[in-house]
Amino acid sequence: MTSPRRWFFTFVLALLVLGFNAMSAPISAYADEKRPLFINLTNNDPWKVAMAAFFATDFALKQGHEPVVIFVNVQATPIFHKSKSDLQVEQFGRTVHDLYREFLAAGGKVLVCPVCMKSIGMKESDLMQGAEKATISSVNDVLFRRDTKTLAW
């Protein structure tokens, strides 16, 4: 016959194991879902702009999420001018445009706000290769999907 004390500790241990399993179930269930990602990029700090591309490439596209869109607007807009192709990001040892070319090659999409472009005199022909002038439908096609996740940089 087991002592009441031993029975109690066995019962508590069983509850803890069941509790941890129950708490981890929703996390692992969501990890398998491949959802679209929409990143709103407004920052003009080269490191932050580069981090958005790195995250979108390595944490989203390479994990099977799609589509992955980076919407460039406000202060981030000038960085996507083709004349900024030599803008180095010390932390990555590459240029911002190099990181975005990798993002595009992995299947990502860069959409640049047309109102922001116009406000700084930027034409569509001024965009870095692969970036596109956003349209209402190109943004809405991803942003307003029921399962889209959004991030802001």
Long-range contacts (C-beta under 8 A, 24 or more apart in sequence): 33-147, 34-63, 34-64, 34-65, 34-66, 35-65, 35-147, 35-148, 35-149, 36-65, 36-66, 36-67, 36-68, 36-69, 36-142, 36-145, 36-147, 36-148, 36-149, 37-65, 37-67, 37-68, 37-69, 37-148, 37-149, 37-150, 37-151, 38-69, 38-71, 38-142, 38-143, 38-148, 38-149, 38-150, 38-151, 39-68, 39-69, 39-70, 39-71, 39-150, 39-151, 39-152, 39-153, 40-71, 40-73, 40-150, 40-151, 40-152, 40-153, 41-70, 41-71, 41-72, 41-73, 41-76, 41-152, 41-153, 42-73, 42-74, 42-75, 42-76, 42-152, 42-153, 43-75, 43-76, 43-153, 44-75, 44-76, 44-78, 44-79, 46-79, 46-87, 46-88, 46-89, 46-96, 47-89, 47-90, 47-91, 48-153, 49-76, 49-79, 49-89, 49-96, 49-153, 50-89, 50-91, 50-92, 50-94, 50-96, 50-99, 51-153, 52-151, 52-153, 53-96, 53-99, 53-100, 53-102, 53-103, 53-108, 54-92, 54-99, 55-151, 56-103, 56-108, 57-99, 57-102, 57-103, 57-106, 57-108, 61-103, 61-106, 61-107, 61-108, 62-106, 66-107, 67-107, 67-108, 67-109, 67-142, 68-103, 68-107, 68-108, 68-109, 69-108, 69-109, 69-110, 69-111, 69-139, 69-142, 69-143, 70-100, 70-103, 70-108, 70-109, 70-110, 70-111, 71-111, 71-113, 71-134, 71-139, 71-143, 72-110, 72-111, 72-112, 72-113, 72-116, 72-131, 73-112, 73-113, 73-115, 73-116, 74-113, 74-116, 77-112, 77-113, 77-116, 77-117, 77-120, 77-122, 78-120, 78-122, 80-110, 80-112, 80-127, 80-128, 80-131, 81-122, 81-126, 81-127, 81-128, 82-126, 82-127, 82-128, 82-129, 83-126, 84-128, 85-128, 97-128, 100-128, 100-130, 100-131, 101-129, 101-130, 104-130, 109-138, 111-138, 111-139
